[in-house]
């Protein structure tokens, strides 16, 4: 058997004040019936990105989702089937789209990254690596916006950052930095969230802004 190449996909979403990852139940051996992040063998006529996008669409049916190549994992003993190298990707699924990717009879489900069950192969390492990449990404890009619905409140935006970073942030300081970025578009729409309505916003960036290019860092 030669070297086989696969893609593994870490799909993140923020739900119920927790950073969650999408897990599926394996249909094939080895570890049939065990929970795992989605995996796909590369077809000979497709690129790595094409394989990752195909798997993402099959799992979520979502469009225009943030997807980034993470790292390659190729330890000789990582897979009992033989020499299998996997190229891992991570995707950021907005909350409104994540709600449509629901647990089903196949055993697939959203699980908190802080309470993951045992995963197959070296996938726990892959998920941990993806979490660290996401946290680092928040410090110098606006990638966190990709986990929000198209319209959101400032409190919802801050909650996403706090959930991923695992700590509370100063409200005034956070909003001041967001104002400096100039990537928020205030709308003439409001949402009732408590004693008084909260203004809704949209993200003005096409994909994400590199905060370093604007001279702004977020050392939270």
C-alpha positions in Angstrom: 0.0 0.0 0.0 1.3 3.4 -0.9 0.8 6.7 0.9 -2.8 7.6 1.1 -3.9 11.3 1.4 -7.0 12.4 3.2 -8.5 15.7 4.4 -9.8 16.2 8.0 -12.3 18.9 8.7 -12.7 20.8 12.0 -16.0 22.7 11.7 -16.4 25.3 14.5 -19.5 27.1 15.7 -20.4 29.2 18.7 -23.6 28.0 20.3 -25.0 28.3 23.8 -22.0 30.2 25.0 -19.6 27.4 24.0 -17.2 26.8 21.1 -18.4 23.6 19.5 -17.1 21.3 16.8 -19.1 19.0 14.5 -18.6 15.3 15.0 -19.9 12.4 12.9 -20.1 8.7 13.6 -17.8 6.7 11.4 -19.4 4.3 9.0 -16.2 2.4 8.1 -13.4 0.5 9.8 -11.2 1.2 11.6 -13.1 2.5 14.6 -16.5 2.0 13.0 -19.2 3.6 15.1 -16.8 6.0 16.9 -17.2 9.7 16.9 -14.8 11.7 14.7 -14.3 14.9 12.8 -15.3 14.5 9.1 -12.6 12.8 7.0 -12.4 12.3 3.2 -10.0 10.4 1.0 -8.6 12.6 -1.9 -9.8 11.7 -5.3 -7.1 11.6 -7.9 -8.7 14.3 -10.0 -9.3 16.9 -7.2 -7.1 19.3 -5.2 -6.9 19.4 -1.4 -9.1 22.5 -1.3 -11.7 20.9 -3.6 -11.9 17.8 -1.3 -12.2 19.9 1.8 -14.9 22.1 0.2 -16.8 19.0 -1.0 -16.8 17.5 2.5 -17.8 20.8 4.0 -20.8 21.2 1.7 -21.9 17.6 2.3 -21.8 18.1 6.1 -23.3 21.5 6.3 -24.9 22.5 3.0 -23.6 25.9 3.8 -22.2 28.4 1.3 -19.6 31.1 1.6 -18.2 29.6 4.8 -14.7 30.6 6.0 -12.4 27.7 5.3 -8.6 27.6 5.9 -5.9 24.9 5.6 -4.6 24.2 9.0 -1.6 21.7 9.0 -0.5 18.4 7.7 -0.3 15.4 10.0 1.7 12.4 8.8 3.1 10.4 11.7 3.8 6.9 10.5 1.7 5.3 13.2 -1.2 7.7 13.2 -3.5 5.3 11.3 -3.7 1.5 11.6 -4.6 1.2 7.9 -1.1 2.1 6.9 0.7 5.2 5.9 -2.0 7.9 5.7 -1.2 11.6 5.6 -4.0 14.0 6.4 -4.2 17.7 5.6 -6.4 19.3 8.2 -8.7 22.3 7.5 -10.9 24.3 9.8 -14.2 26.0 9.0 -16.1 28.8 10.8 -19.9 28.3 10.6 -22.1 31.3 11.6 -24.6 30.5 14.3 -27.7 30.8 12.1 -26.3 28.3 9.6 -25.1 26.0 12.4 -28.6 25.7 13.7 -29.6 24.1 10.4 -26.8 21.5 10.9 -28.7 19.5 13.5 -27.9 16.3 15.3 -29.6 13.3 13.6 -30.2 9.6 13.8 -26.7 8.9 12.4 -25.1 10.0 15.6 -23.6 13.2 14.3 -23.7 16.1 16.8 -22.2 19.4 17.9 -19.9 18.9 20.9 -18.1 21.5 23.1 -14.4 21.6 22.6 -14.0 21.6 26.3 -15.9 18.3 26.7 -14.9 16.2 23.7 -15.3 12.4 23.7 -12.4 10.2 22.7 -11.7 10.8 19.1 -10.1 8.4 16.5 -6.6 8.5 15.2 -4.8 11.7 16.2 -7.9 13.8 15.8 -7.9 15.2 19.3 -4.5 16.7 18.5 -6.0 18.1 15.3 -8.9 19.7 17.1 -6.6 21.2 19.7 -4.3 22.6 17.0 -7.3 24.2 15.3 -8.6 25.8 18.5 -5.2 27.4 19.1 -5.0 28.6 15.5 -8.5 30.2 15.9 -7.5 31.9 19.2 -4.4 33.3 17.6 -6.3 34.4 14.6 -8.6 36.6 16.8 -5.6 38.6 17.9 -4.6 39.9 14.5 -7.6 39.4 12.2 -11.4 39.9 12.3 -11.9 36.1 11.6 -14.2 36.0 14.6 -16.9 37.8 12.6 -17.2 34.6 10.4 -18.9 32.9 13.4 -21.7 35.5 13.5 -24.9 35.7 11.6 -25.2 38.5 9.0 -26.8 40.9 11.5 -25.6 40.9 15.1 -25.4 43.1 18.2 -22.2 44.3 19.8 -22.9 42.1 22.8 -23.2 39.0 20.5 -19.9 40.0 18.9 -18.1 40.3 22.3 -19.7 37.0 23.4 -18.1 35.2 20.5 -14.6 36.6 21.4 -15.1 35.7 25.0 -16.3 32.2 24.2 -13.3 31.4 22.0 -10.7 33.0 24.3 -12.3 31.6 27.4 -12.3 34.8 29.5 -14.3 38.0 30.0 -13.3 41.1 28.2 -13.8 44.7 29.3 -16.9 46.0 27.4 -15.7 49.6 27.0 -12.2 48.6 25.8 -13.6 46.0 23.4 -16.0 48.4 21.8 -13.4 51.1 21.5 -11.1 48.8 19.6 -14.0 47.7 17.3 -14.7 51.4 16.6 -11.1 51.9 15.6 -11.3 49.2 13.0 -14.1 50.8 11.1 -15.5 47.5 9.9 -18.9 47.7 11.6 -21.9 49.1 9.8 -24.7 50.2 12.1 -28.2 49.4 10.9 -31.5 51.1 11.5 -32.6 47.9 13.1 -32.9 46.9 16.8 -33.3 43.7 18.7 -34.9 43.4 22.1 -32.5 41.7 24.4 -33.4 43.0 27.8 -34.5 46.2 29.3 -33.7 48.2 26.2 -33.3 47.3 22.5 -29.8 46.7 21.1 -28.7 48.1 17.7 -27.9 45.6 15.0 -24.7 45.7 13.0 -23.2 44.2 9.9 -19.6 43.4 9.1 -18.3 45.6 6.2 -15.2 43.5 5.4 -15.2 41.2 2.4 -13.5 38.3 4.2 -11.5 39.6 7.1 -9.2 42.5 7.9 -5.7 42.1 9.1 -5.5 44.2 12.2 -1.7 44.5 12.0 -2.1 46.3 8.7 -4.3 48.9 10.5 -1.8 49.2 13.4 -4.2 47.5 15.8 -3.6 44.4 17.9 -5.9 42.6 20.3 -3.6 41.2 23.1 -6.7 40.1 25.1 
